Amino acid sequence: MSGARLRPWFEAGEREYHGDLIRAGKSPEQADVAASQSFEEYFPGGVPAPGHHVFDVLADDEPVGYVWIGPQTSGDPQDWWLWDIAIDDRHRGRGLGRAAVELAEAEAVRRGARSLGLKVFGFNTAARSLYESLGYDTVSLLMTKRLT
């Protein structure tokens, strides 16, 4: 992703993650802290941390989404993470998400990865279905119940 697109993507990504955290049950205050800490860690000064890469997803030579990959926090340089991926609403259902994940996998392998993990919010059933169809296994399941 070009530097000109990276800054707006960074700002929009932090806002989107904040909203997802709230939708997943965090308070606005908890979401503020988690989103800003995450983006500060992985984008110090608004630039990707070493080993992190953000790519545009293109359709007809126009950006219609993005994919962000980088090393996992496990400390093993061969364990990588698909940190975030999104395809614009109007371009979904055309196989672009699948192609983006497959290209992210190839890029991670090219950079020395032997595994690529990811997290997906439970409410994102379309993404869960895509990842399962691509061979991703569920290794953990976090459940919560809101008490009133």
Backbone bond lengths (Angstrom), bond angles and torsions (degrees), N, CA, C in turn:
res aa  C-N    CA-C-N  psi(-1)  N-CA   C-N-CA  omega(-1)  CA-C   N-CA-C  phi
1 M - - - 1.451 - - 1.521 107.77 -
2 S 1.298 115.63 134.91 1.462 120.19 -178.81 1.529 110.64 -67.30
3 G 1.324 115.81 155.14 1.457 121.11 178.50 1.525 112.03 -58.17
4 A 1.334 117.10 -35.37 1.464 121.17 -179.24 1.527 111.08 -65.20
5 R 1.327 117.47 -32.26 1.464 120.61 179.72 1.520 112.36 -90.32
6 L 1.338 116.42 -21.36 1.463 120.17 -174.66 1.528 112.50 -63.77
7 R 1.310 118.34 -45.65 1.470 120.81 -177.38 1.534 112.43 -61.33
8 P 1.342 118.57 -50.22 1.469 117.97 177.15 1.534 111.93 -62.42
9 W 1.339 117.41 -36.66 1.459 120.41 177.62 1.529 110.13 -62.21
10 F 1.329 116.29 -45.05 1.458 122.48 179.85 1.524 110.25 -56.87
11 E 1.318 117.18 -49.68 1.468 121.59 -178.36 1.530 111.38 -65.05
12 A 1.334 117.25 -43.51 1.460 120.38 178.82 1.528 110.60 -66.96
13 G 1.326 117.38 -39.07 1.461 121.57 179.79 1.515 112.48 -62.91
14 E 1.310 116.14 -40.62 1.467 119.72 178.53 1.529 110.51 -65.10
15 R 1.340 116.34 -41.83 1.478 119.81 177.85 1.528 110.91 -64.49
16 E 1.329 116.32 -42.25 1.468 120.19 -179.15 1.527 110.65 -64.61
17 Y 1.322 116.91 -43.54 1.464 120.91 179.22 1.527 109.92 -62.36
18 H 1.313 116.82 -41.29 1.466 122.31 176.80 1.530 109.76 -56.47
19 G 1.335 116.42 -48.37 1.463 120.34 179.53 1.521 112.69 -63.92
20 D 1.331 116.68 -39.35 1.468 120.33 177.97 1.527 111.24 -64.25
21 L 1.324 116.66 -38.96 1.462 120.44 179.06 1.526 110.88 -63.21
22 I 1.317 116.27 -40.87 1.469 120.24 177.48 1.523 109.75 -65.38
23 R 1.325 116.14 -44.78 1.475 120.11 178.91 1.527 111.23 -61.01
24 A 1.352 116.34 -30.50 1.460 121.11 179.82 1.527 112.55 -84.10
25 G 1.348 117.74 -0.40 1.458 119.71 173.06 1.516 116.43 115.96
26 K 1.330 118.53 -2.75 1.468 120.08 177.64 1.524 109.69 -76.91
27 S 1.327 116.08 152.02 1.463 119.97 173.52 1.531 107.67 -74.20
28 P 1.330 117.58 159.33 1.469 119.05 177.17 1.530 112.29 -55.46
29 E 1.315 116.79 -37.19 1.470 120.01 179.71 1.531 110.92 -67.10
30 Q 1.345 117.02 -43.97 1.461 120.73 177.87 1.530 110.41 -63.34
31 A 1.325 116.31 -40.53 1.466 120.64 179.41 1.526 110.76 -65.17
32 D 1.343 117.47 -39.10 1.470 120.90 176.83 1.522 110.75 -56.12
33 V 1.322 115.35 -50.64 1.466 120.95 -176.87 1.529 110.82 -64.66
34 A 1.334 116.99 -48.94 1.467 120.95 -176.05 1.528 111.40 -63.91
35 A 1.321 117.48 -45.06 1.463 120.30 -178.22 1.522 111.06 -66.46
36 S 1.324 117.65 -45.80 1.471 118.50 -178.53 1.524 111.55 -68.08
37 Q 1.336 118.39 -38.41 1.466 120.29 177.57 1.520 111.13 -63.25
38 S 1.316 116.64 -44.00 1.456 121.17 -179.22 1.524 110.93 -60.95
39 F 1.318 116.64 -49.73 1.456 119.32 -177.10 1.528 112.04 -70.45
40 E 1.315 117.75 -32.50 1.465 119.57 175.82 1.524 110.86 -66.03
41 E 1.341 116.66 -37.53 1.462 120.36 -179.61 1.524 111.87 -69.47
42 Y 1.323 116.90 -44.63 1.458 120.61 -173.66 1.520 114.04 -94.21
43 F 1.332 117.44 -10.27 1.463 122.04 177.18 1.527 110.14 -138.44
44 P 1.333 116.35 61.72 1.470 118.27 -179.84 1.529 110.46 -60.33
45 G 1.316 115.75 127.07 1.460 120.12 -178.22 1.514 113.00 67.96
46 G 1.343 117.12 16.56 1.460 120.77 179.28 1.515 114.50 82.62
47 V 1.338 116.94 8.96 1.473 121.57 179.70 1.531 109.06 -116.39
48 P 1.335 117.94 144.02 1.461 118.61 179.96 1.536 112.03 -57.94
49 A 1.339 115.21 137.03 1.472 120.94 175.69 1.531 108.29 -63.89
50 P 1.333 117.20 159.93 1.468 119.74 179.57 1.527 111.93 -52.06
51 G 1.326 115.72 131.76 1.454 122.09 178.69 1.515 114.47 88.79
52 H 1.328 118.23 -9.36 1.462 121.36 179.61 1.531 109.64 -95.38
53 H 1.336 114.95 139.73 1.459 120.49 -175.12 1.518 109.42 -137.92
54 V 1.330 115.83 132.78 1.457 122.07 177.12 1.523 107.16 -117.06
55 F 1.334 115.38 125.59 1.458 121.38 -177.84 1.517 110.27 -118.28
56 D 1.326 116.01 143.12 1.456 120.95 170.41 1.521 108.62 -74.28
57 V 1.321 116.57 145.42 1.462 122.84 167.66 1.525 104.52 -101.88
58 L 1.326 115.67 125.11 1.459 120.83 -174.53 1.521 111.83 -110.82
59 A 1.319 115.20 145.91 1.466 123.30 169.50 1.516 105.67 -135.75
60 D 1.309 116.40 124.18 1.468 121.13 -176.40 1.525 110.84 52.84
61 D 1.335 115.49 41.89 1.471 123.76 178.06 1.522 114.61 64.35
62 E 1.322 117.87 15.50 1.460 122.22 177.11 1.521 109.58 -115.58
63 P 1.354 118.62 137.55 1.464 120.48 176.82 1.529 111.17 -64.57
64 V 1.341 115.88 126.69 1.469 121.20 179.60 1.522 110.70 -127.98
65 G 1.313 116.72 9.43 1.450 121.21 -179.87 1.509 109.99 171.48
66 Y 1.329 115.48 -168.99 1.460 120.79 -178.42 1.512 109.61 -154.78
67 V 1.326 114.89 163.99 1.457 122.07 172.07 1.527 107.04 -142.95
68 W 1.332 115.95 135.86 1.470 122.68 -178.90 1.520 107.73 -121.99
69 I 1.331 116.34 122.57 1.460 122.15 177.19 1.522 109.57 -126.69
70 G 1.318 114.85 158.76 1.456 120.23 176.92 1.506 110.18 178.03
71 P 1.324 116.30 175.99 1.465 119.83 -178.98 1.525 111.86 -63.95
72 Q 1.310 114.62 146.09 1.455 121.44 175.34 1.523 109.17 -73.68
73 T 1.284 117.77 163.84 1.459 121.13 -178.84 1.522 112.46 -83.15
74 S 1.334 118.26 6.65 1.470 121.84 -177.85 1.525 112.55 -68.76
75 G 1.331 116.65 -18.62 1.456 119.98 -177.13 1.517 113.35 93.87
76 D 1.325 117.88 -14.18 1.459 121.82 176.77 1.524 107.87 -86.80
77 P 1.333 119.01 114.93 1.466 121.19 -175.94 1.529 113.77 -65.16
78 Q 1.332 117.62 -10.33 1.461 119.98 178.72 1.531 112.46 -93.33
79 D 1.316 117.28 -7.54 1.466 121.60 176.49 1.521 108.30 -96.91
80 W 1.323 115.41 114.06 1.457 121.00 -177.30 1.519 110.18 -112.26
81 W 1.318 114.85 169.35 1.449 122.48 -174.00 1.517 108.84 -135.46
82 L 1.316 115.73 138.37 1.455 121.41 168.34 1.535 104.11 -91.35
83 W 1.316 115.99 96.53 1.463 121.68 -171.52 1.518 112.64 -71.21
84 D 1.321 116.06 -37.31 1.463 118.22 -178.94 1.518 108.80 -163.91
85 I 1.307 114.54 149.46 1.464 122.16 176.25 1.508 107.17 -152.64
86 A 1.310 116.72 143.13 1.466 120.89 175.60 1.521 108.87 -155.95
87 I 1.309 113.88 145.14 1.459 122.11 173.18 1.528 105.94 -122.22
88 D 1.337 116.78 133.12 1.462 120.48 178.88 1.527 110.22 -53.23
89 D 1.320 116.32 142.03 1.470 122.17 -176.18 1.529 112.86 -49.18
90 R 1.297 117.19 -45.30 1.468 119.48 -173.62 1.531 113.04 -72.29
91 H 1.344 117.22 -8.24 1.471 120.80 179.61 1.522 112.80 -110.82
92 R 1.323 116.88 5.06 1.464 119.95 -179.49 1.528 110.26 -74.93
93 G 1.330 114.76 157.97 1.451 120.45 178.38 1.515 114.06 82.54
94 R 1.335 117.19 10.51 1.467 121.47 -179.17 1.529 112.06 -112.68
95 G 1.351 116.89 8.02 1.461 119.45 179.08 1.520 114.73 87.15
96 L 1.330 117.41 4.45 1.462 120.29 -177.77 1.531 111.81 -70.12
97 G 1.329 117.65 -38.05 1.463 120.53 177.68 1.517 110.86 -63.03
98 R 1.315 116.57 -45.43 1.465 121.52 177.76 1.536 110.21 -59.72
99 A 1.312 116.71 -47.95 1.465 120.33 -179.94 1.525 110.88 -62.38
100 A 1.332 117.11 -38.85 1.465 120.71 179.97 1.521 111.21 -65.05
101 V 1.338 117.11 -42.00 1.466 120.13 178.35 1.521 109.82 -64.85
102 E 1.319 117.28 -43.83 1.461 120.21 179.66 1.533 111.53 -62.37
103 L 1.308 117.17 -39.57 1.471 120.10 176.85 1.531 111.03 -69.25
104 A 1.328 117.47 -36.73 1.471 120.67 176.23 1.522 110.05 -62.49
105 E 1.331 116.81 -41.23 1.461 120.59 177.39 1.529 110.65 -60.78
106 A 1.331 116.21 -46.64 1.473 120.52 -179.34 1.529 110.62 -63.04
107 E 1.318 117.38 -41.08 1.466 121.22 179.74 1.520 110.61 -66.39
108 A 1.328 117.33 -40.53 1.467 120.66 178.05 1.529 110.21 -62.84
109 V 1.326 117.02 -43.74 1.472 120.48 177.33 1.522 109.61 -60.83
110 R 1.314 116.91 -44.13 1.472 121.58 179.64 1.530 111.44 -58.21
111 R 1.315 115.93 -30.34 1.458 120.87 -179.06 1.532 112.70 -95.29
112 G 1.339 117.22 10.65 1.457 121.26 172.88 1.514 116.69 100.91
113 A 1.321 117.65 7.00 1.472 120.28 -178.80 1.525 110.96 -75.63
114 R 1.321 115.36 146.30 1.471 120.47 172.65 1.529 110.76 -113.27
115 S 1.343 116.66 -11.35 1.459 120.49 175.50 1.524 108.55 -146.57
116 L 1.328 114.15 155.15 1.460 121.02 176.48 1.521 106.83 -135.01
117 G 1.310 116.19 114.95 1.453 121.58 179.26 1.509 110.39 -106.07
118 L 1.317 115.40 171.34 1.458 120.78 177.86 1.519 109.02 -162.54
119 K 1.310 114.91 162.56 1.463 121.61 171.23 1.518 106.38 -118.88
120 V 1.318 114.62 148.07 1.460 119.54 176.91 1.526 107.44 -138.92
121 F 1.315 116.02 134.48 1.449 119.93 177.87 1.525 109.17 -64.77
122 G 1.320 116.41 141.98 1.457 121.69 -178.23 1.516 113.55 -57.57
123 F 1.334 117.28 -30.01 1.464 120.09 -178.31 1.523 112.52 -76.20
124 N 1.327 117.67 -9.85 1.462 121.53 -176.27 1.531 110.13 -93.33
125 T 1.307 115.97 71.59 1.467 121.02 -174.42 1.523 112.58 -65.76
126 A 1.324 118.09 -33.92 1.468 120.22 179.42 1.528 110.12 -63.75
127 A 1.326 117.28 -43.83 1.465 120.36 179.47 1.525 110.44 -66.14
128 R 1.315 116.64 -42.80 1.472 119.75 179.07 1.519 110.40 -58.18
129 S 1.305 117.38 -43.62 1.463 121.74 179.12 1.532 110.91 -63.03
130 L 1.327 117.10 -42.99 1.470 120.82 177.98 1.518 110.61 -60.19
131 Y 1.333 117.22 -49.92 1.462 120.45 -177.20 1.526 111.49 -62.74
132 E 1.323 117.24 -40.74 1.465 120.04 178.04 1.523 110.47 -63.68
133 S 1.333 117.50 -39.51 1.468 120.34 179.72 1.526 111.81 -67.82
134 L 1.330 116.39 -21.66 1.466 121.03 178.16 1.532 111.95 -90.86
135 G 1.336 117.13 1.12 1.457 120.51 175.65 1.511 115.74 98.05
136 Y 1.313 118.22 8.87 1.461 120.69 177.24 1.525 108.76 -75.88
137 D 1.328 115.95 135.70 1.457 122.22 179.38 1.523 110.38 -101.96
138 T 1.312 116.84 144.85 1.458 121.88 173.42 1.528 107.58 -76.31
139 V 1.326 116.56 121.51 1.466 120.42 -179.72 1.523 111.78 -110.70
140 S 1.330 116.82 -11.75 1.452 120.81 178.29 1.523 107.27 -157.44
141 L 1.298 115.30 149.13 1.446 119.83 177.92 1.514 107.66 -138.73
142 L 1.306 116.72 115.92 1.458 123.21 179.40 1.519 107.58 -100.38
143 M 1.319 115.95 126.21 1.459 119.75 -179.59 1.525 109.06 -122.82
144 T 1.322 115.00 150.73 1.451 119.69 178.49 1.523 109.14 -145.72
145 K 1.310 115.38 156.49 1.463 121.03 176.37 1.522 106.49 -133.03
146 R 1.314 116.09 127.17 1.450 121.58 177.52 1.515 108.15 -77.25
147 L 1.302 117.10 123.51 1.468 122.58 178.96 1.516 109.38 -99.54
148 T 1.335 115.12 139.14 1.475 117.97 -179.62 1.509 109.46 -118.60
